[in-house]
Amino acid sequence: MPRTPNLAPTRRALNVLAAAGLMAAASALAPATAADLVVRYDQSQLLRLPRAVSEVIIGNPSIADVTVQGGNLLVVTGKTFGVTNIIALDADRNVIQDQRVIVDQDDRRTVSVYRGPLRQTFTCAPVCTPALVIGDDPKFFDAVTKMAQTKTGGSAPVEQSPQSQ
């Protein structure tokens, strides 16, 4: 009589691999911890370091931007949603701090309007105005971008011609 193979060890191994995969996925989606710096999209947070900074390395510059104010104060600005890190080095290139940064949306005053698959985002405080949010309807996003550029262009300093100086 032919012997059927015992598949129990194979199933057990597959179950262990599946559980490990789920745990890895869950840890990647884990909420921010106390050690994380959470920055809201299009807003800034201050990060004070224990000593003067000589150089700053940003893991993904499309997610966050950093400027040094004074010797040991960093201003971290959220540029788009995601997770990155910032490494601050001193003059001897020693690591002062390796900080994980999470950029997310401030949902408290945000309203999203869906028209079929297309989304439009507004900031309501208390009057609702269009907001630039990645993932919005491209036509809406482009229109809001154009309005924002017009607004900031109107407040830019006017260059003087050499004759008027």
Secondary structure, 3 states (H helix, E strand, C coil): CCCCCCCHHHHHHHHHHHHHHHHHHHHHCCCCCCCCEEEEECCEEEEECCCCCCEEEECCCCCEEEEEECCCEEEEEECCCEEEEEEEECCCCCEEEEEEEEEECCHHHEEEEEECCEEEEEEECCCEEECCCCCCCHHHHHHHHHHHHHHHHHCCCCCCCHHHC
